Amino acid sequence: MRPPPTCREPSGSRSCPPITTRSLRLYTPSSRTWPAGAALPALLTRISGGGIELAEADKKLLAAYWRSAPNWKGANQLSYLASRLLDGVEVKDAPEAGHFRGYRRKGSEWDQHRGPVALLHEQLRVACGDKPYDKPNGQDMYRFDPILTAPLEPIRPQWERQIIRAAYQKPVRVVRGEYKKTDDMHETWVIPGQTPATGEDSLAGALVNVAGVAPEFTGRLLESGDYRSSGVAYAWAAWALQHNPDILAAHAMPVLQGAFFKFPQVITPVEVVVPALGTGWRAPGAPTYSALAWASTAAQANYRAITAEAIASLADTGRFDPAAMAEALGYLLRNGWFGPGRVAQTLTDCASISALAGYRVAQVIAALLPSLAGVRASNSLIEALVALAGDYGMGVPVPEELRPKMKGSSAMAKALRALDALPDAPTGLAREAAEALDAVRVRRESEAPLRDLIRWGFLTF
């Protein structure tokens, strides 16, 4: 194991400027999307190729972080990086950085299927000149690829929803057919035919492989709240998968479902994954809408605000499908995964961002109505639709599933009667939304050649 090479030129020279804690700040709340992860390949290339020289003040800060940051079984990748950058520097009471072993199943058994955290750990080891670690799970080999310097090319896989039971430290079981929701059940998305990545797969092959999400689900969920450094791993994954947002969404399902359960824990991956899903050029698929549905009901209000912004971004760039969003929300609501209260807040916030976003939100709730027949306290969503339909002059028929609930004096009955009475008379706000949509369509048509250059690999960001 060799130490990271040091800069051969004087610190502060033009070709070898000093590295400060600011330049090592790979994730910040003000840099919430994949550009935050884009800093990593440049830093790792610098460490691998010529090394870096740290100022004394920065060494002290890194040492303090290394000593104090939790790092059970190598889960904290920033702690590992700090330990390698400080190789040769005496740091009293610093824990062993160790390699990332994966997620404990039971006893000495671990699940390690090369998810985002494991792959970032591999990249860090490559940059620091460390050897590949032991062959996992009896595999014949373990390959370490060179540092990834460009996002992966877009792929178009088929997707299937998969419901699993993942009790802590117990084997994961796939739930088929009808089910009764329990606390150890989770929603995942899989690509038919994939099996979990092994040490023989390339880094790119492992990163687009989501078959390991299910067996690692509980470990990834707990990790996201226990280690703020996990936000760095997902920022790097968001950058690498910027042309494949559905794959990023599938990898992040444990994180986003953890945000629904965990309060008031800070779950930094949410702050990079959700904005990344609203960024880019591709129209999202089912995994992304499912991820946004979960994010819309996060326990923390600031995460729901981030989700509202991501949905509005998709709407304002012409990449949002209201029917697909309604399908994702409807499935989870009618099967009892969560209630409508936080969803209504998130969608209302989204509607306030722009005229087009508000119109798309109204379409989402209108398409969602049939799924609300058996959902308790769903009047909050219907009341939000009444307000939006009135603002835009939309006539929204009450579906047959909800008509029996129009009788009586309940909040639901009053909201449904108010909705049924609204005329179809487009307002100025509706015309503003239509003009915005026309402008988006013209812009996307003009940008089509640019998207082709990205798709073919001639341009990267």
QUIFEN-V444090 format. One record per residue. N is the residue number from 0. RES is the residue in three letters. PHI is phi in whole degrees, -180 to 180 (NA if undefined). OMEGA is omega as a letter, one per 20 degrees, with the letter a starting at -180 (999 if undefined). Layout:
N	RES	PHI	OMEGA
N	RES	PHI	OMEGA
This chain:
0	MET	NA	a
1	ARG	-99	r
2	PRO	-72	r
3	PRO	-59	a
4	PRO	-63	r
5	THR	-99	a
6	CYS	-67	a
7	ARG	-87	a
8	GLU	-109	a
9	PRO	-59	r
10	SER	-59	r
11	GLY	98	r
12	SER	-69	a
13	ARG	-62	a
14	SER	-84	r
15	CYS	-142	r
16	PRO	-67	r
17	PRO	-66	r
18	ILE	-91	a
19	THR	-115	r
20	THR	-63	r
21	ARG	-67	r
22	SER	-72	r
23	LEU	-90	a
24	ARG	-80	a
25	LEU	-75	r
26	TYR	-135	r
27	THR	-137	a
28	PRO	-60	a
29	SER	-83	a
30	SER	-127	a
31	ARG	-85	a
32	THR	-114	a
33	TRP	-62	r
34	PRO	-56	r
35	ALA	-62	r
36	GLY	-74	r
37	ALA	-66	r
38	ALA	-70	a
39	LEU	-67	a
40	PRO	-58	r
41	ALA	-65	r
42	LEU	-66	a
43	LEU	-67	r
44	THR	-63	r
45	ARG	-63	r
46	ILE	-63	a
47	SER	-71	a
48	GLY	-83	a
49	GLY	-133	a
50	GLY	83	r
51	ILE	-137	r
52	GLU	-120	a
53	LEU	-96	r
54	ALA	-70	a
55	GLU	-60	a
56	ALA	-62	a
57	ASP	-72	r
58	LYS	-61	a
59	LYS	-65	r
60	LEU	-66	r
61	LEU	-64	r
62	ALA	-64	r
63	ALA	-64	r
64	TYR	-65	a
65	TRP	-60	a
66	ARG	-70	a
67	SER	-100	a
68	ALA	-75	r
69	PRO	-65	a
70	ASN	-155	a
71	TRP	-73	r
72	LYS	54	r
73	GLY	75	a
74	ALA	-74	a
75	ASN	-91	a
76	GLN	-74	r
77	LEU	-69	r
78	SER	-66	r
79	TYR	-62	a
80	LEU	-63	r
81	ALA	-60	a
82	SER	-64	a
83	ARG	-78	r
84	LEU	-67	a
85	LEU	-98	r
86	ASP	-58	a
87	GLY	93	r
88	VAL	-98	r
89	GLU	-74	r
90	VAL	-124	a
91	LYS	-68	r
92	ASP	64	r
93	ALA	-80	r
94	PRO	-73	r
95	GLU	-69	a
96	ALA	-70	r
97	GLY	70	r
98	HIS	-97	a
99	PHE	-78	a
100	ARG	-88	a
101	GLY	113	a
102	TYR	-122	a
103	ARG	-65	r
104	ARG	-95	r
105	LYS	-166	r
106	GLY	53	r
107	SER	-100	a
108	GLU	-94	a
109	TRP	-132	r
110	ASP	-99	r
111	GLN	-142	a
112	HIS	-118	r
113	ARG	59	r
114	GLY	-81	a
115	PRO	-56	a
116	VAL	-66	r
117	ALA	-63	a
118	LEU	-69	r
119	LEU	-64	r
120	HIS	-60	r
121	GLU	-60	a
122	GLN	-64	r
123	LEU	-64	r
124	ARG	-66	r
125	VAL	-62	a
126	ALA	-63	a
127	CYS	-89	r
128	GLY	76	r
129	ASP	-83	a
130	LYS	-75	r
131	PRO	-59	a
132	TYR	-83	a
133	ASP	-56	r
134	LYS	-63	a
135	PRO	-82	r
136	ASN	53	r
137	GLY	73	a
138	GLN	-74	a
139	ASP	-75	a
140	MET	-155	r
141	TYR	-144	a
142	ARG	-98	r
143	PHE	-114	r
144	ASP	-82	r
145	PRO	-61	a
146	ILE	-61	r
147	LEU	-75	a
148	THR	-116	r
149	ALA	-143	r
150	PRO	-61	r
151	LEU	-70	r
152	GLU	-68	a
153	PRO	-69	r
154	ILE	-126	a
155	ARG	-130	a
156	PRO	-80	r
157	GLN	-87	a
158	TRP	-126	r
159	GLU	-135	r
160	ARG	-74	r
161	GLN	-133	r
162	ILE	-96	a
163	ILE	-128	r
164	ARG	-105	a
165	ALA	-133	r
166	ALA	-68	a
167	TYR	-58	r
168	GLN	59	r
169	LYS	-126	a
170	PRO	-59	r
171	VAL	-80	r
172	ARG	-122	r
173	VAL	-83	r
174	VAL	-97	a
175	ARG	-116	r
176	GLY	73	a
177	GLU	-70	a
178	TYR	-151	r
179	LYS	-109	a
180	LYS	-62	r
181	THR	-130	a
182	ASP	-65	a
183	ASP	-94	r
184	MET	-96	a
185	HIS	-144	r
186	GLU	-97	r
187	THR	-131	r
188	TRP	-127	a
189	VAL	-128	r
190	ILE	-102	a
191	PRO	-53	r
192	GLY	96	r
193	GLN	-75	r
194	THR	-120	a
195	PRO	-53	a
196	ALA	-64	r
197	THR	-121	r
198	GLY	-67	r
199	GLU	-82	a
200	ASP	-77	r
201	SER	-68	r
202	LEU	-60	r
203	ALA	-63	r
204	GLY	-64	r
205	ALA	-71	a
206	LEU	-70	r
207	VAL	-89	r
208	ASN	-96	a
209	VAL	-109	a
210	ALA	-69	r
211	GLY	-84	a
212	VAL	-64	a
213	ALA	-62	a
214	PRO	-66	a
215	GLU	-98	a
216	PHE	-56	a
217	THR	-63	r
218	GLY	-63	r
219	ARG	-66	r
220	LEU	-63	a
221	LEU	-67	a
222	GLU	-60	a
223	SER	-63	r
224	GLY	-93	a
225	ASP	-82	a
226	TYR	-127	r
227	ARG	-64	r
228	SER	-65	r
229	SER	-62	r
230	GLY	-61	r
231	VAL	-66	a
232	ALA	-61	a
233	TYR	-76	r
234	ALA	-66	r
235	TRP	-65	r
236	ALA	-63	r
237	ALA	-64	r
238	TRP	-66	a
239	ALA	-65	a
240	LEU	-106	a
241	GLN	-63	r
242	HIS	-94	a
243	ASN	-136	a
244	PRO	-63	r
245	ASP	-65	r
246	ILE	-68	r
247	LEU	-59	r
248	ALA	-61	r
249	ALA	-64	r
250	HIS	-64	a
251	ALA	-91	a
252	MET	-56	r
253	PRO	-62	a
254	VAL	-64	a
255	LEU	-72	r
256	GLN	-73	r
257	GLY	-66	r
258	ALA	-67	r
259	PHE	-71	a
260	PHE	-88	a
261	LYS	-92	r
262	PHE	-148	j
263	PRO	-99	a
264	GLN	-61	r
265	VAL	-84	a
266	ILE	-122	a
267	THR	-59	r
268	PRO	-57	r
269	VAL	-59	a
270	GLU	-74	r
271	VAL	-111	a
272	VAL	-70	a
273	VAL	-64	r
274	PRO	-61	r
275	ALA	-63	r
276	LEU	-68	r
277	GLY	-94	a
278	THR	-108	r
279	GLY	113	a
280	TRP	-123	a
281	ARG	-86	r
282	ALA	-75	a
283	PRO	-72	r
284	GLY	-111	a
285	ALA	-57	a
286	PRO	-61	r
287	THR	-68	r
288	TYR	-65	r
289	SER	-65	r
290	ALA	-62	r
291	LEU	-67	r
292	ALA	-63	r
293	TRP	-65	a
294	ALA	-64	a
295	SER	-69	r
296	THR	-118	r
297	ALA	-60	a
298	ALA	-67	a
299	GLN	-92	a
300	ALA	-62	a
301	ASN	-69	r
302	TYR	-72	r
303	ARG	-68	r
304	ALA	-65	r
305	ILE	-61	r
306	THR	-65	r
307	ALA	-58	r
308	GLU	-66	a
309	ALA	-66	r
310	ILE	-64	r
311	ALA	-63	r
312	SER	-62	r
313	LEU	-62	a
314	ALA	-65	a
315	ASP	-74	r
316	THR	-110	r
317	GLY	72	a
318	ARG	-116	a
319	PHE	-107	r
320	ASP	-112	a
321	PRO	-59	a
322	ALA	-65	r
323	ALA	-68	r
324	MET	-66	r
325	ALA	-65	r
326	GLU	-64	a
327	ALA	-63	r
328	LEU	-67	a
329	GLY	-62	r
330	TYR	-60	a
331	LEU	-73	a
332	LEU	-70	a
333	ARG	-72	r
334	ASN	-97	r
335	GLY	77	r
336	TRP	-72	r
337	PHE	-158	a
338	GLY	-94	a
339	PRO	-87	a
340	GLY	-59	a
341	ARG	-68	r
342	VAL	-61	r
343	ALA	-61	r
344	GLN	-63	a
345	THR	-63	a
346	LEU	-66	r
347	THR	-65	r
348	ASP	-61	r
349	CYS	-61	a
350	ALA	-63	a
351	SER	-81	a
352	ILE	-78	r
353	SER	-157	r
354	ALA	-63	a
355	LEU	-70	r
356	ALA	-62	r
357	GLY	-62	r
358	TYR	-66	r
359	ARG	-66	r
360	VAL	-62	r
361	ALA	-60	r
362	GLN	-65	r
363	VAL	-61	a
364	ILE	-67	r
365	ALA	-61	r
366	ALA	-71	a
367	LEU	-82	a
368	LEU	-51	a
369	PRO	-60	a
370	SER	-78	a
371	LEU	-91	a
372	ALA	-58	a
373	GLY	-107	a
374	VAL	-98	a
375	ARG	-71	r
376	ALA	60	a
377	SER	-82	r
378	ASN	-61	r
379	SER	-62	r
380	LEU	-70	a
381	ILE	-68	r
382	GLU	-64	r
383	ALA	-63	r
384	LEU	-68	r
385	VAL	-58	a
386	ALA	-64	a
387	LEU	-69	r
388	ALA	-62	r
389	GLY	-67	r
390	ASP	-64	a
391	TYR	-98	a
392	GLY	70	a
393	MET	-97	r
394	GLY	-93	a
395	VAL	-120	r
396	PRO	-70	r
397	VAL	-77	a
398	PRO	-68	a
399	GLU	-58	a
400	GLU	-62	a
401	LEU	-103	a
402	ARG	-61	r
403	PRO	-62	a
404	LYS	-88	r
405	MET	-79	a
406	LYS	-87	r
407	GLY	105	a
408	SER	-116	r
409	SER	-71	r
410	ALA	-60	r
411	MET	-64	a
412	ALA	-62	a
413	LYS	-64	r
414	ALA	-66	r
415	LEU	-67	r
416	ARG	-66	r
417	ALA	-64	r
418	LEU	-66	a
419	ASP	-66	a
420	ALA	-86	a
421	LEU	-71	r
422	PRO	-82	r
423	ASP	-92	a
424	ALA	-143	a
425	PRO	-52	a
426	THR	-101	r
427	GLY	-61	r
428	LEU	-66	r
429	ALA	-65	r
430	ARG	-66	r
431	GLU	-63	r
432	ALA	-64	r
433	ALA	-65	r
434	GLU	-64	r
435	ALA	-64	r
436	LEU	-66	r
437	ASP	-61	r
438	ALA	-65	r
439	VAL	-65	a
440	ARG	-62	r
441	VAL	-63	a
442	ARG	-65	a
443	ARG	-67	r
444	GLU	-65	r
445	SER	-72	a
446	GLU	-91	a
447	ALA	-57	r
448	PRO	-60	r
449	LEU	-64	r
450	ARG	-64	r
451	ASP	-65	r
452	LEU	-64	r
453	ILE	-65	a
454	ARG	-60	a
455	TRP	-85	r
456	GLY	89	r
457	PHE	-79	r
458	LEU	-127	r
459	THR	-134	a
460	PHE	-130	999
